[in-house]
Amino acid sequence: MKFVGVIPSRFGSTRFPGKPLADLNGRPLIQWVVEGVCQSQILESIIVATDDERIASTVVSFARGMKKSISVVMTSSEIPSGTDRVYAATQDLDCEVVVNIQGDEPLIEGSLIDSLAGLFIKNYQIDMATLAHPISYEELHSQHSVKVLLNQQQDAIYFSRFPIPYSRSGAKKEGSIEGCMKHIGMYAYRKDFLKRFCTTSPALIESAESLEQLRALYLGARIRVLPVTMATPGVDTPEDLERVKTILRKKYGK
């Protein structure tokens, strides 16, 4: 089984333009992401899918010194989502599983990618896989936090921005918030399902919740959810970048 990792990286972020090239303790942010992904033992190749020549040339320059094969694929700036960018970069590749690693996760570790992708080796019925971690009361009631309900096989039942399944009686009344988990937006797909997903129009439930993974459930996909203890901090804003700088200084002592 061949596994390919794709890092979608767009220059024109609304909240943080030029984010992939932002300086993070002496290196561009995208380099930290690529170096973390390179720790993976399961990925046979790694692609940075971008719409910007500045990102492409930066990746080419630092990729020369890496042990793994790193390639850059130019994709249209009109592509609507990271998932569509991943599909555009891999549609002609010979592989079975594609892993979508967000380009703003500088603390990503290869072992996490391997755990997620490895779910496909013995589970021939799953179409997708993703991550989730235990949720807090604050996250449960925030529409910025996406919740996921699981069945007993650890497959996703539903995703929502609302505090499911606590719509009728609150979590405090039930005495537990373990009825759902907080979703982490990292995905692995069987390549044939990724094609089906990206060539299908958005579903009503997807548009209503503004969550593209609901299209996969609408299509009848089996999405396996890997529980982890916590998420790695991502970078959405310049303030997030400063927080990650502090984490890296503490980790590496500089």
Secondary structure, 3 states (H helix, E strand, C coil): CCEEEEEEECCCCCCCCCHHHCEECCEEHHHHHHHHHCCCCCCCEEEEEECCHHHHHHHHHHHCCCCCCEEEEECCCCCCCHHHHHHHHHCCCCCCEEEECCCCCCCCCHHHHHHHHCHHHHCCCCCEEEEEEECCHHHHCCCCCCEEEECCCCEEEEEECCCCCCCCCCHHHHCCCCCCEEEEEEEEEEHHHHHHHHCCCCCHHHHHHCCCHHHHHHCCCCEEEEECCCCCCCCCCHHHHHHHHHHHHHHHCC
